Amino acid sequence: MSPSDTGDPTPRRRPQQQRKQVLLRLDPSVHDALARWASDELRSANAQIEFLLRRALAEAGRLPGEAGPIPKRGRPPKSP
């Protein structure tokens, strides 16, 4: 049943999907270079891998439309 079927004008939000965990084996020198690059851009190695994968998917025209933005990490901003 959709929100329009019940007369409710506000669409329901999808529950946030749990992020997938993937074991990735890398050559140690590739990991070191990736970690340095991530550090230069103030990202974790994991966030850098996701950033690069999303960019490659977008450039290839294969990034799914339902893929949300990369979640913000860290401390939330202070309330005014």
Distance bins in CASP14 RR format, pairs under 12 A and 6 or more apart:
PFRMAT RR
TARGET T0000
AUTHOR 0000-0000-0000
RMODE 2
METHOD distances of the structure
MODEL  1
1 7 0 0 0 0 0 1 0 0 0 0 0
1 8 0 0 0 0 1 0 0 0 0 0 0
1 12 0 0 0 0 0 1 0 0 0 0 0
2 8 0 0 0 0 1 0 0 0 0 0 0
2 9 0 0 0 0 0 1 0 0 0 0 0
2 10 0 0 0 0 0 1 0 0 0 0 0
2 11 0 0 0 0 1 0 0 0 0 0 0
2 12 0 0 0 0 1 0 0 0 0 0 0
3 9 1 0 0 1 0 0 0 0 0 0 0
3 10 1 0 0 1 0 0 0 0 0 0 0
3 11 1 0 1 0 0 0 0 0 0 0 0
3 12 1 0 1 0 0 0 0 0 0 0 0
3 13 0 0 0 0 0 1 0 0 0 0 0
4 10 0 0 0 0 0 1 0 0 0 0 0
4 11 0 0 0 0 1 0 0 0 0 0 0
4 12 0 0 0 0 0 1 0 0 0 0 0
5 11 0 0 0 0 0 1 0 0 0 0 0
5 12 0 0 0 0 0 1 0 0 0 0 0
6 12 0 0 0 0 1 0 0 0 0 0 0
14 66 0 0 0 0 1 0 0 0 0 0 0
14 68 0 0 0 0 0 1 0 0 0 0 0
16 68 0 0 0 0 1 0 0 0 0 0 0
16 71 0 0 0 0 1 0 0 0 0 0 0
17 66 0 0 0 0 1 0 0 0 0 0 0
17 67 0 0 0 0 0 1 0 0 0 0 0
17 68 0 0 0 0 1 0 0 0 0 0 0
17 71 0 0 0 0 0 1 0 0 0 0 0
18 71 0 0 0 0 0 1 0 0 0 0 0
19 46 0 0 0 0 0 1 0 0 0 0 0
19 47 0 0 0 0 0 1 0 0 0 0 0
19 50 0 0 0 0 1 0 0 0 0 0 0
19 67 0 0 0 0 0 1 0 0 0 0 0
19 68 0 0 0 0 0 1 0 0 0 0 0
19 70 0 0 0 0 0 1 0 0 0 0 0
19 71 1 0 0 1 0 0 0 0 0 0 0
19 73 0 0 0 0 0 1 0 0 0 0 0
20 46 0 0 0 0 0 1 0 0 0 0 0
20 50 0 0 0 0 0 1 0 0 0 0 0
20 53 0 0 0 0 0 1 0 0 0 0 0
21 46 0 0 0 0 0 1 0 0 0 0 0
22 46 0 0 0 0 1 0 0 0 0 0 0
22 49 0 0 0 0 1 0 0 0 0 0 0
22 50 0 0 0 0 0 1 0 0 0 0 0
22 53 0 0 0 0 0 1 0 0 0 0 0
24 30 0 0 0 0 0 1 0 0 0 0 0
24 31 0 0 0 0 1 0 0 0 0 0 0
24 34 0 0 0 0 0 1 0 0 0 0 0
24 45 0 0 0 0 1 0 0 0 0 0 0
24 46 0 0 0 0 1 0 0 0 0 0 0
24 49 1 0 0 1 0 0 0 0 0 0 0
24 50 0 0 0 0 0 1 0 0 0 0 0
24 53 0 0 0 0 0 1 0 0 0 0 0
25 31 0 0 0 0 1 0 0 0 0 0 0
26 32 0 0 0 0 1 0 0 0 0 0 0
26 33 0 0 0 0 1 0 0 0 0 0 0
26 34 1 0 0 1 0 0 0 0 0 0 0
26 35 0 0 0 0 0 1 0 0 0 0 0
26 45 0 0 0 0 1 0 0 0 0 0 0
26 46 0 0 0 0 0 1 0 0 0 0 0
26 48 0 0 0 0 0 1 0 0 0 0 0
26 49 0 0 0 0 1 0 0 0 0 0 0
27 33 0 0 0 0 1 0 0 0 0 0 0
27 34 0 0 0 0 0 1 0 0 0 0 0
28 34 0 0 0 0 0 1 0 0 0 0 0
28 35 0 0 0 0 0 1 0 0 0 0 0
29 35 0 0 0 0 0 1 0 0 0 0 0
29 36 0 0 0 0 0 1 0 0 0 0 0
30 36 0 0 0 0 0 1 0 0 0 0 0
30 37 0 0 0 0 0 1 0 0 0 0 0
30 45 0 0 0 0 0 1 0 0 0 0 0
30 48 0 0 0 0 0 1 0 0 0 0 0
30 49 0 0 0 0 0 1 0 0 0 0 0
30 52 0 0 0 0 0 1 0 0 0 0 0
31 37 0 0 0 0 0 1 0 0 0 0 0
31 38 0 0 0 0 0 1 0 0 0 0 0
31 45 1 0 0 1 0 0 0 0 0 0 0
31 46 0 0 0 0 0 1 0 0 0 0 0
31 48 0 0 0 0 0 1 0 0 0 0 0
31 49 0 0 0 0 1 0 0 0 0 0 0
32 38 0 0 0 0 0 1 0 0 0 0 0
32 39 0 0 0 0 0 1 0 0 0 0 0
32 45 0 0 0 0 1 0 0 0 0 0 0
33 39 0 0 0 0 0 1 0 0 0 0 0
33 40 0 0 0 0 0 1 0 0 0 0 0
33 45 0 0 0 0 0 1 0 0 0 0 0
33 48 0 0 0 0 0 1 0 0 0 0 0
33 52 0 0 0 0 0 1 0 0 0 0 0
34 40 0 0 0 0 0 1 0 0 0 0 0
34 41 0 0 0 0 0 1 0 0 0 0 0
34 43 0 0 0 0 0 1 0 0 0 0 0
34 44 0 0 0 0 0 1 0 0 0 0 0
34 45 1 0 1 0 0 0 0 0 0 0 0
34 46 0 0 0 0 1 0 0 0 0 0 0
34 47 0 0 0 0 0 1 0 0 0 0 0
34 48 1 0 0 1 0 0 0 0 0 0 0
34 49 1 0 0 1 0 0 0 0 0 0 0
34 50 0 0 0 0 0 1 0 0 0 0 0
34 51 0 0 0 0 0 1 0 0 0 0 0
34 52 0 0 0 0 1 0 0 0 0 0 0
34 53 0 0 0 0 0 1 0 0 0 0 0
35 41 0 0 0 0 0 1 0 0 0 0 0
35 43 0 0 0 0 1 0 0 0 0 0 0
35 44 0 0 0 0 1 0 0 0 0 0 0
35 45 1 0 1 0 0 0 0 0 0 0 0
35 46 0 0 0 0 0 1 0 0 0 0 0
35 47 0 0 0 0 0 1 0 0 0 0 0
35 48 0 0 0 0 1 0 0 0 0 0 0
35 49 0 0 0 0 0 1 0 0 0 0 0
36 43 0 0 0 0 0 1 0 0 0 0 0
36 45 0 0 0 0 1 0 0 0 0 0 0
36 48 0 0 0 0 1 0 0 0 0 0 0
37 43 0 0 0 0 1 0 0 0 0 0 0
37 44 0 0 0 0 0 1 0 0 0 0 0
37 45 0 0 0 0 1 0 0 0 0 0 0
37 47 0 0 0 0 0 1 0 0 0 0 0
37 48 1 0 0 1 0 0 0 0 0 0 0
37 49 0 0 0 0 0 1 0 0 0 0 0
37 51 0 0 0 0 1 0 0 0 0 0 0
37 52 0 0 0 0 1 0 0 0 0 0 0
38 44 1 0 0 1 0 0 0 0 0 0 0
38 45 1 0 1 0 0 0 0 0 0 0 0
38 46 0 0 0 0 1 0 0 0 0 0 0
38 47 1 0 0 1 0 0 0 0 0 0 0
38 48 1 1 0 0 0 0 0 0 0 0 0
38 49 0 0 0 0 1 0 0 0 0 0 0
38 50 0 0 0 0 0 1 0 0 0 0 0
38 51 0 0 0 0 1 0 0 0 0 0 0
38 52 0 0 0 0 1 0 0 0 0 0 0
39 45 0 0 0 0 1 0 0 0 0 0 0
39 47 0 0 0 0 0 1 0 0 0 0 0
39 48 0 0 0 0 1 0 0 0 0 0 0
40 48 0 0 0 0 1 0 0 0 0 0 0
41 47 0 0 0 0 1 0 0 0 0 0 0
41 48 1 0 0 1 0 0 0 0 0 0 0
41 51 0 0 0 0 1 0 0 0 0 0 0
41 52 0 0 0 0 0 1 0 0 0 0 0
42 48 0 0 0 0 0 1 0 0 0 0 0
42 51 0 0 0 0 0 1 0 0 0 0 0
42 73 0 0 0 0 0 1 0 0 0 0 0
42 74 0 0 0 0 0 1 0 0 0 0 0
43 49 0 0 0 0 1 0 0 0 0 0 0
43 50 0 0 0 0 1 0 0 0 0 0 0
43 51 1 0 0 1 0 0 0 0 0 0 0
43 52 0 0 0 0 0 1 0 0 0 0 0
43 70 0 0 0 0 1 0 0 0 0 0 0
43 72 0 0 0 0 0 1 0 0 0 0 0
43 73 0 0 0 0 1 0 0 0 0 0 0
43 74 0 0 0 0 0 1 0 0 0 0 0
44 50 0 0 0 0 1 0 0 0 0 0 0
44 51 0 0 0 0 0 1 0 0 0 0 0
44 70 0 0 0 0 0 1 0 0 0 0 0
44 73 1 0 0 1 0 0 0 0 0 0 0
44 74 0 0 0 0 0 1 0 0 0 0 0
45 51 0 0 0 0 0 1 0 0 0 0 0
45 52 0 0 0 0 0 1 0 0 0 0 0
46 52 0 0 0 0 0 1 0 0 0 0 0
46 53 0 0 0 0 0 1 0 0 0 0 0
46 70 0 0 0 0 0 1 0 0 0 0 0
46 71 0 0 0 0 0 1 0 0 0 0 0
46 73 0 0 0 0 1 0 0 0 0 0 0
47 53 0 0 0 0 0 1 0 0 0 0 0
47 54 0 0 0 0 0 1 0 0 0 0 0
47 70 1 0 0 1 0 0 0 0 0 0 0
47 71 0 0 0 0 1 0 0 0 0 0 0
47 72 0 0 0 0 0 1 0 0 0 0 0
47 73 1 0 0 1 0 0 0 0 0 0 0
47 74 0 0 0 0 0 1 0 0 0 0 0
48 54 0 0 0 0 0 1 0 0 0 0 0
48 55 0 0 0 0 0 1 0 0 0 0 0
48 70 0 0 0 0 0 1 0 0 0 0 0
49 55 0 0 0 0 0 1 0 0 0 0 0
49 56 0 0 0 0 0 1 0 0 0 0 0
49 70 0 0 0 0 0 1 0 0 0 0 0
50 56 0 0 0 0 0 1 0 0 0 0 0
50 57 0 0 0 0 0 1 0 0 0 0 0
50 63 0 0 0 0 0 1 0 0 0 0 0
50 67 0 0 0 0 0 1 0 0 0 0 0
50 68 0 0 0 0 0 1 0 0 0 0 0
50 69 0 0 0 0 0 1 0 0 0 0 0
50 70 1 0 0 1 0 0 0 0 0 0 0
50 71 0 0 0 0 1 0 0 0 0 0 0
50 73 0 0 0 0 0 1 0 0 0 0 0
51 57 0 0 0 0 0 1 0 0 0 0 0
51 58 0 0 0 0 0 1 0 0 0 0 0
51 69 0 0 0 0 0 1 0 0 0 0 0
51 70 1 0 0 1 0 0 0 0 0 0 0
51 71 0 0 0 0 0 1 0 0 0 0 0
51 73 0 0 0 0 0 1 0 0 0 0 0
52 58 0 0 0 0 0 1 0 0 0 0 0
52 59 0 0 0 0 0 1 0 0 0 0 0
52 70 0 0 0 0 0 1 0 0 0 0 0
53 59 0 0 0 0 0 1 0 0 0 0 0
53 60 0 0 0 0 0 1 0 0 0 0 0
53 62 0 0 0 0 0 1 0 0 0 0 0
53 63 0 0 0 0 1 0 0 0 0 0 0
53 67 0 0 0 0 0 1 0 0 0 0 0
53 70 0 0 0 0 0 1 0 0 0 0 0
54 60 0 0 0 0 0 1 0 0 0 0 0
54 61 0 0 0 0 0 1 0 0 0 0 0
54 62 0 0 0 0 0 1 0 0 0 0 0
54 63 1 0 0 1 0 0 0 0 0 0 0
54 64 0 0 0 0 0 1 0 0 0 0 0
54 65 0 0 0 0 0 1 0 0 0 0 0
54 67 1 0 0 1 0 0 0 0 0 0 0
54 68 0 0 0 0 1 0 0 0 0 0 0
54 69 0 0 0 0 1 0 0 0 0 0 0
54 70 1 0 0 1 0 0 0 0 0 0 0
55 61 0 0 0 0 0 1 0 0 0 0 0
55 62 0 0 0 0 0 1 0 0 0 0 0
55 63 0 0 0 0 1 0 0 0 0 0 0
55 70 0 0 0 0 0 1 0 0 0 0 0
56 62 0 0 0 0 1 0 0 0 0 0 0
56 63 0 0 0 0 1 0 0 0 0 0 0
57 63 1 0 1 0 0 0 0 0 0 0 0
57 64 0 0 0 0 1 0 0 0 0 0 0
57 65 0 0 0 0 0 1 0 0 0 0 0
57 67 1 0 0 1 0 0 0 0 0 0 0
58 64 0 0 0 0 0 1 0 0 0 0 0
58 65 0 0 0 0 0 1 0 0 0 0 0
58 67 0 0 0 0 1 0 0 0 0 0 0
58 70 0 0 0 0 0 1 0 0 0 0 0
61 67 0 0 0 0 0 1 0 0 0 0 0
63 69 0 0 0 0 0 1 0 0 0 0 0
63 70 0 0 0 0 0 1 0 0 0 0 0
END
